[in-house]
Every structure is written in structure tokens, then in C-alpha cells.
Amino acid sequence: MSRAIATPSTQPSDARRTHLDSRAVALLLLCCLLWGLNQVAAKVAMAEIPPLTQAAVRSIGGALLVAAWARWRGVSTNLLGSTLPAGLLVGTLFAAEFACIFLGLQYTTASRMAVFLYLSPFVVALGMPLVTGTERPDTVQLCGLAAAFGGVAWAFGEGLAHPVAGDRQWWGDALGLAAAVLWGATTLGIRGSRLTTAPPEATLLYQLIVSGALLAVGAWLTGERWPVRLSPLALALMAFQVVVVTAFSYLLWFWLVRHYPATRLAAFTLFTPLFGLLAGVGLLGEPLTLRLLVAAAAVALGIAVVNRGPGALSPRRRQPSPPET
């Protein structure tokens, strides 16, 4: 990320807009496109780099870049302070989530994984009352939740009755759903702990450092080995995941959260599963079934309703975490 994007010279670092301007919309769409492409990059690279090894390298490489960024910006992360217990918890949840994603991509398509993973915002919406005691979804938002869950359940049934990615597609789909629950649990862990007041770079570092260590141990225990040789394509795809997605897009998202209304930002995440679906179909030639298309539309509609319905949470009460990729 360039310095111009992170801290525009024409604006104070604490300046905050009340609406999304054209620059914000363009940057949001760029983030959603990158997050949607990530599942495709991981699946293609998996032909040469084992899943847990790939996930570990992604986290470790991202942690080094984010730490360098924080040091350059003079951001105090203090990972050994009072936020350490919460940091270890969310880092462990983050590791489990990405283990599910990368293992699941062995059995299901990237497009299906992208859609199932985005049940996470609804896990957060349902769990938030338990964490905050407020932020309860209203009737309209509950209808959006029901539509999203119904669409995904219908698509999941397709993996049992008419799999398009092999007999074990249902297992990959189930891991995608588990990853969504873990992503939601990570977000709830952040919002219900001291991490809610920590610098976003510190929160991200906890997730990347802890997950990198745990995923590396998991790769070693399961007998995965780093390949002796990698093709230029595999190296480029890993660089994309580490540099562009894990470091650049997350830091860009944090900058947007600091400068624009959070609820309006969150509404744009509905484009990510749609971009992921289109990327899987267009780049990998994955089949586009009616059930999956309906599920993607239901998830997008649900995200829009939850974030923009009559009972949408105010920017002061809800600061969205970056979508997991």
C-alpha cells in the first residue's frame, strides 16, 4: 500500500467523512474483488503447495509485512500487554478458520467456498446480543438472515444429492460452513474483549502470528512438505495472497474504517461472495448451478438487509472487521 492511500496528505489522519465518496467506492470495490479472487488463487496454488503449508506461509508472510508497516507508521502494537489473552484466543480461532478453508478447497469449488464463507456476518448478527447485550437484529434483519440461511442450505443440499466436484464435495462445503462460524466467532471475540480498543494493526498481528505458528505445526504434524521446486505461477499466487490480500487489502480496509461510516462500508461486503462466485466460474471454469446462484443472491441480499435495514447498527456502535479471505 502506498503512503498516499494510507494517509492522504490533504486530510488529517483523524478526519472522518459522513458519506462514501467516489474514491471510497472504488477502493471498496477493489477490496471486494481481491477478497473474491483469493479463493481462486488458493485453489490453483494448491496443485503445488499443500493446504496447511500454504495457509501458514500466508499468515507468516502477512505478519512480517503488517509488522513492518506498523513500525514504519509508528503504531504501538504491544502484543504482550493486557490484550494478550484475547489475542491468543482470536488467533487460534483464525487458525482454525483458515485450516477449514484451505482443507475444504481440496474437496469443493472455490465459488462454493466463497458463498458459504459469507454466512459469517449472520453469525455475528446473531451472536452480538450475547456479547454486547444490545445490537439485537430487528424483524427486517431477521428476515434477511432467514433468506441467506435458506439459500445456503438449499445449495448445501446440492452437494449431497448432485455433487459437481466429486463425491466428497459435501465435506468441503461443510468445512466452508465451519470456517464461516469460526470467522464469526473471531469477530465476536474481538468485539467482546479488550481488542475492541486496540489498534487494528495489533489485532491483525495477533491473528496472523498465532495462526501462522499453529498452521505451521499442523502442516508438520500432518506430514506436509514444502515443494522442492515451484512454478512461477505458484510463486505469483502466493505473493498475491501474502502481499496483496493479507497485507495491502486489510490495511486499506482499516484506513477506510477510520475515515468513512462503518455501516456503509459493511454493506459493500455483499459484493465479495458475488465476485468470488464469478471468479470461480470465469477463471476456473467451475459449474454455475441454479442452487449456487440462488444462494449467492440470498447471501448478498441478507448482507444488504442486515447492514441497511431499519434497525441497522450505528457507526459508533459497530466497527466492522475486514472480511476474511
C-alpha positions as CSV (number, residue, x, y, z in Angstrom):
1,M,0.0,0.0,0.0
2,S,1.3,3.4,-0.8
3,R,1.6,6.2,1.7
4,A,-0.8,8.3,-0.3
5,I,-3.6,5.8,0.2
6,A,-3.0,5.1,3.8
7,T,-2.6,8.7,5.0
8,P,-3.7,11.2,2.3
9,S,-1.7,14.3,2.6
10,T,-4.7,16.6,2.1
11,Q,-6.6,15.1,5.1
12,P,-5.8,14.9,8.8
13,S,-5.3,11.3,10.0
14,D,-8.4,11.6,12.2
15,A,-10.6,13.2,9.5
16,R,-13.9,11.3,9.1
17,R,-16.5,11.6,6.3
18,T,-20.2,11.2,6.7
19,H,-20.8,9.6,3.3
20,L,-18.9,7.4,0.8
21,D,-17.3,9.5,-2.0
22,S,-16.2,8.1,-5.4
23,R,-12.7,7.2,-4.1
24,A,-14.2,5.2,-1.2
25,V,-16.5,3.3,-3.5
26,A,-13.6,2.5,-5.9
27,L,-11.4,1.3,-3.1
28,L,-14.2,-0.8,-1.5
29,L,-14.9,-2.5,-4.9
30,L,-11.2,-3.2,-5.2
31,C,-11.1,-4.8,-1.8
32,C,-14.1,-7.0,-2.6
33,L,-12.6,-8.0,-5.9
34,L,-9.3,-9.0,-4.2
35,W,-11.1,-11.0,-1.5
36,G,-13.2,-12.7,-4.1
37,L,-10.2,-13.7,-6.1
38,N,-8.4,-15.1,-3.1
39,Q,-10.2,-18.4,-3.0
40,V,-9.3,-19.0,-6.7
41,A,-5.6,-18.2,-6.0
42,A,-5.5,-20.6,-3.1
43,K,-7.1,-23.4,-5.0
44,V,-4.9,-23.1,-8.0
45,A,-1.7,-22.8,-5.9
46,M,-2.8,-26.0,-4.0
47,A,-1.7,-28.0,-7.0
48,E,1.9,-27.4,-5.9
49,I,1.7,-26.1,-2.3
50,P,-0.2,-28.3,0.4
51,P,-3.1,-26.6,2.1
52,L,-1.9,-26.0,5.6
53,T,1.6,-25.1,4.4
54,Q,0.1,-22.6,2.1
55,A,-2.1,-21.1,4.8
56,A,0.9,-20.9,7.2
57,V,3.1,-19.1,4.7
58,R,0.2,-16.7,4.0
59,S,-0.1,-15.8,7.7
60,I,3.6,-15.6,8.5
61,G,4.4,-13.5,5.4
62,G,1.4,-11.2,6.1
63,A,2.5,-10.8,9.7
64,L,6.0,-9.7,8.7
65,L,4.6,-7.1,6.3
66,V,2.0,-5.7,8.7
67,A,4.6,-5.5,11.5
68,A,6.9,-3.6,9.1
69,W,4.0,-1.3,8.2
70,A,3.2,-0.6,11.9
71,R,6.8,0.1,12.7
72,W,7.1,2.5,9.8
73,R,3.9,4.3,10.8
74,G,4.9,4.4,14.5
75,V,1.9,2.4,15.6
76,S,2.4,0.8,19.0
77,T,1.1,-2.7,19.0
78,N,2.3,-4.0,22.4
79,L,1.3,-7.6,21.8
80,L,2.4,-8.7,25.3
81,G,0.1,-6.3,27.2
82,S,-3.4,-6.7,28.6
83,T,-4.8,-7.8,25.2
84,L,-2.6,-10.9,25.0
85,P,-5.2,-13.5,26.3
86,A,-7.8,-12.2,23.8
87,G,-5.2,-12.1,21.1
88,L,-4.3,-15.7,21.6
89,L,-8.0,-16.7,21.5
90,V,-8.8,-14.8,18.3
91,G,-5.5,-16.0,16.7
92,T,-6.4,-19.6,17.5
93,L,-9.9,-19.2,16.0
94,F,-8.3,-17.5,13.0
95,A,-6.0,-20.5,12.5
96,A,-8.9,-23.0,12.7
97,E,-10.9,-20.9,10.2
98,F,-8.1,-20.9,7.6
99,A,-7.4,-24.6,8.2
100,C,-11.1,-25.3,7.3
101,I,-10.9,-23.0,4.2
102,F,-7.7,-24.4,2.8
103,L,-8.6,-28.1,3.6
104,G,-12.1,-27.5,2.3
105,L,-10.8,-26.2,-1.1
106,Q,-9.4,-29.7,-1.7
107,Y,-13.0,-31.1,-2.0
108,T,-15.3,-28.3,-3.1
109,T,-15.1,-25.5,-5.7
110,A,-13.7,-22.0,-5.0
111,S,-17.0,-20.5,-6.0
112,R,-18.9,-22.6,-3.4
113,M,-16.4,-21.8,-0.7
114,A,-16.7,-18.1,-1.4
115,V,-20.5,-18.2,-1.0
116,F,-20.6,-20.4,2.1
117,L,-17.9,-18.5,3.9
118,Y,-20.0,-15.3,3.8
119,L,-22.5,-16.7,6.2
120,S,-20.2,-15.3,8.8
121,P,-21.8,-11.8,9.0
122,F,-25.0,-13.5,10.1
123,V,-23.2,-15.5,12.8
124,V,-22.0,-12.1,14.1
125,A,-25.5,-10.6,13.9
126,L,-27.0,-13.5,15.9
127,G,-24.1,-13.6,18.4
128,M,-23.8,-9.9,19.0
129,P,-26.6,-9.7,21.6
130,L,-24.7,-12.2,23.7
131,V,-21.6,-10.1,23.6
132,T,-22.9,-6.6,23.9
133,G,-26.4,-7.1,25.5
134,T,-27.7,-4.7,22.8
135,E,-27.3,-4.7,19.0
136,R,-30.3,-7.1,18.5
137,P,-31.4,-7.7,14.9
138,D,-34.9,-6.4,14.2
139,T,-37.7,-8.2,12.3
140,V,-36.4,-7.0,8.9
141,Q,-32.9,-8.1,9.6
142,L,-34.1,-11.5,10.8
143,C,-35.9,-11.9,7.5
144,G,-32.6,-11.2,5.7
145,L,-30.9,-13.7,7.9
146,A,-33.5,-16.4,7.2
147,A,-33.2,-15.7,3.4
148,A,-29.4,-16.1,3.5
149,F,-29.5,-19.3,5.6
150,G,-32.3,-20.8,3.4
151,G,-30.4,-20.1,0.2
152,V,-27.2,-21.6,1.6
153,A,-29.0,-24.7,3.0
154,W,-30.5,-25.3,-0.4
155,A,-27.1,-25.1,-2.1
156,F,-25.5,-27.3,0.5
157,G,-28.2,-30.0,-0.2
158,E,-27.0,-30.0,-3.8
159,G,-23.5,-31.1,-2.6
160,L,-25.2,-34.2,-1.1
161,A,-27.5,-35.1,-3.9
162,H,-25.8,-33.8,-7.1
163,P,-22.1,-33.0,-6.4
164,V,-20.2,-31.2,-9.1
165,A,-16.7,-31.5,-7.5
166,G,-16.6,-35.2,-6.6
167,D,-18.2,-37.5,-4.0
168,R,-16.6,-35.6,-1.1
169,Q,-17.9,-32.2,-2.1
170,W,-20.2,-32.2,0.9
171,W,-17.1,-32.4,3.1
172,G,-15.6,-29.3,1.5
173,D,-18.9,-27.5,1.8
174,A,-19.2,-28.4,5.5
175,L,-15.7,-27.1,6.1
176,G,-16.7,-23.9,4.4
177,L,-19.6,-23.5,6.8
178,A,-17.4,-24.3,9.7
179,A,-15.0,-21.6,8.6
180,A,-17.9,-19.1,8.5
181,V,-18.8,-19.9,12.1
182,L,-15.2,-19.6,13.1
183,W,-14.8,-16.3,11.3
184,G,-18.0,-15.0,13.1
185,A,-16.6,-16.3,16.4
186,T,-13.3,-14.4,15.8
187,T,-15.2,-11.2,15.2
188,L,-17.3,-11.7,18.3
189,G,-14.1,-12.4,20.3
190,I,-12.6,-9.1,19.1
191,R,-15.7,-7.1,19.9
192,G,-16.3,-8.6,23.3
193,S,-12.7,-8.2,24.6
194,R,-10.0,-5.6,25.1
195,L,-9.1,-5.9,21.5
196,T,-12.1,-3.6,20.6
197,T,-10.0,-0.7,21.7
198,A,-6.6,-1.9,20.4
199,P,-5.0,-0.6,17.2
200,P,-6.3,-2.6,14.3
201,E,-2.8,-3.4,13.3
202,A,-2.3,-5.2,16.7
203,T,-5.5,-7.2,16.3
204,L,-4.5,-8.3,12.8
205,L,-1.0,-9.2,14.0
206,Y,-2.4,-11.4,16.8
207,Q,-4.4,-13.3,14.2
208,L,-1.5,-13.6,11.7
209,I,1.2,-14.5,14.2
210,V,-0.7,-17.1,16.2
211,S,-2.3,-18.6,13.1
212,G,1.0,-18.8,11.3
213,A,2.6,-20.7,14.2
214,L,-0.4,-23.1,14.7
215,L,-0.8,-23.8,10.9
216,A,2.9,-24.5,10.6
217,V,2.7,-27.0,13.4
218,G,-0.4,-28.5,11.8
219,A,1.4,-28.8,8.5
220,W,4.3,-30.6,10.2
221,L,2.1,-33.0,12.1
222,T,0.2,-34.0,9.0
223,G,3.4,-34.6,7.1
224,E,3.1,-31.8,4.6
225,R,6.3,-30.7,2.9
226,W,7.4,-27.6,1.2
227,P,7.9,-28.5,-2.5
228,V,11.4,-28.6,-3.8
229,R,10.5,-26.5,-6.9
230,L,7.7,-24.1,-7.5
231,S,6.5,-22.8,-10.8
232,P,6.3,-19.0,-11.5
233,L,2.5,-19.3,-11.3
234,A,2.6,-20.8,-7.8
235,L,5.0,-18.2,-6.6
236,A,2.9,-15.4,-8.1
237,L,-0.2,-16.7,-6.4
238,M,1.5,-16.9,-3.0
239,A,2.8,-13.4,-3.4
240,F,-0.8,-12.3,-4.3
241,Q,-2.2,-13.9,-1.1
242,V,0.6,-12.6,1.2
243,V,1.3,-9.1,-0.2
244,V,-1.9,-8.0,-1.9
245,V,-4.6,-9.7,0.1
246,T,-3.3,-10.3,3.6
247,A,-1.3,-7.0,3.9
248,F,-2.5,-4.5,1.4
249,S,-6.2,-5.1,1.3
250,Y,-6.6,-5.4,5.1
251,L,-4.6,-2.2,5.8
252,L,-6.6,-0.5,3.1
253,W,-9.8,-1.7,4.8
254,F,-8.6,-0.4,8.2
255,W,-7.9,3.0,6.6
256,L,-11.5,3.1,5.2
257,V,-13.0,2.2,8.6
258,R,-11.1,5.1,10.1
259,H,-12.4,7.6,7.6
260,Y,-15.9,6.5,6.5
261,P,-19.1,5.4,8.1
262,A,-18.7,1.8,9.2
263,T,-22.3,0.6,8.4
264,R,-22.0,1.9,4.8
265,L,-18.7,0.1,4.4
266,A,-20.1,-3.1,5.7
267,A,-22.9,-3.1,3.2
268,F,-20.3,-3.3,0.4
269,T,-19.1,-6.7,1.6
270,L,-22.1,-8.2,-0.3
271,F,-20.0,-7.9,-3.5
272,T,-17.3,-10.3,-2.2
273,P,-19.2,-13.6,-2.5
274,L,-20.5,-12.4,-5.9
275,F,-17.0,-11.6,-7.1
276,G,-15.8,-15.0,-5.7
277,L,-18.6,-16.8,-7.5
278,L,-17.8,-15.1,-10.8
279,A,-14.0,-15.6,-10.4
280,G,-14.5,-19.4,-9.8
281,V,-16.8,-19.7,-12.8
282,G,-14.9,-17.4,-15.1
283,L,-11.3,-18.3,-14.2
284,L,-11.5,-21.9,-13.2
285,G,-14.5,-23.0,-15.4
286,E,-16.4,-24.2,-12.3
287,P,-20.1,-25.0,-12.9
288,L,-22.6,-22.4,-12.1
289,T,-25.7,-24.2,-10.8
290,L,-29.0,-22.7,-10.1
291,R,-28.8,-23.5,-6.4
292,L,-25.4,-21.8,-6.0
293,L,-26.6,-18.8,-7.9
294,V,-29.7,-18.5,-5.6
295,A,-27.5,-19.0,-2.5
296,A,-25.1,-16.2,-3.7
297,A,-28.1,-13.8,-4.3
298,A,-29.6,-14.7,-0.9
299,V,-26.4,-14.1,0.9
300,A,-25.9,-10.7,-0.9
301,L,-29.5,-9.7,-0.1
302,G,-29.1,-10.8,3.5
303,I,-25.9,-8.7,4.0
304,A,-27.6,-5.7,2.5
305,V,-30.7,-6.1,4.7
306,V,-28.7,-6.7,7.9
307,N,-26.5,-3.7,7.3
308,R,-29.0,-1.3,5.9
309,G,-32.4,-2.3,7.3
310,P,-34.4,0.0,9.7
311,G,-32.5,-1.4,12.7
312,A,-29.0,-1.2,11.2
313,L,-26.4,-0.5,13.8
314,S,-25.0,2.9,14.0
315,P,-21.3,3.6,13.0
316,R,-20.5,4.4,16.7
317,R,-21.7,1.0,17.9
318,R,-20.5,-1.2,15.1
319,Q,-17.0,-1.2,13.6
320,P,-16.7,-4.0,11.0
321,S,-13.7,-6.2,10.9
322,P,-12.2,-6.9,7.5
323,P,-13.9,-9.8,5.6
324,E,-11.8,-13.0,6.0
325,T,-10.2,-14.3,2.9
